[in-house]
């Protein structure tokens, strides 16, 4: 997670046996190094200061769960949505799934309405 904050995505991807990100609220699956790299570039273009802050880690037999704050400022276009110049903060959960010693998937859960509302992209949001 710290390598993502530093935008050292090659380091992040090096922690995986094969990079795979599943973004549960949007249904996105980024499978393989090229797909994950595109995801990083797209999200960091829209939110160049995007960062996470670990709240707590939990351990299971074949996974590590990380609760964290995700924060960023919408400074670039994201999928046709022009920048709002507004910041967001959202509590998230990431499940890091392992097969043996190898990391095989990061599955992220968060509330999209929280982020969209803070960015002023929902009806009635400021």
Steps between C-alpha positions, in 0.01 A plus 500: 500500500788738574648444153168616352522820707848560353374419146751213482259276314769264376580427866129449573460259208815317604323387817255293292558160348288645219339845550121498536280774644126454549307821574177359642274812502556560128532137392840567344762228471852599400681175428866491404781753507379712205144527631611590852749755363219664297286513815778670698565754223130578452423549868818696576440729201158584643620502864874577493516531879305178564633328808399257767549489873486166675251479786529133599612164363326168554642158415327188369638165384530602135452877509590827666225758543596866518266775615622834370408858417512578129545870426555710193415812305321480164744698284476313169235350274375156594298307241355816350433672834680835509703584810303645789808616695331354810652261750356177632562271794349153516551207735583187300579133543751309289529123502846380399451139392787251507564159348778351709760775541392692189268800485248436222229766538412827667123538533384847607166595658376857551186713476493681166223735619730631773765594244259633235315710758819659631604579143164671438397242239173381658171689475472732798867474595704814547 
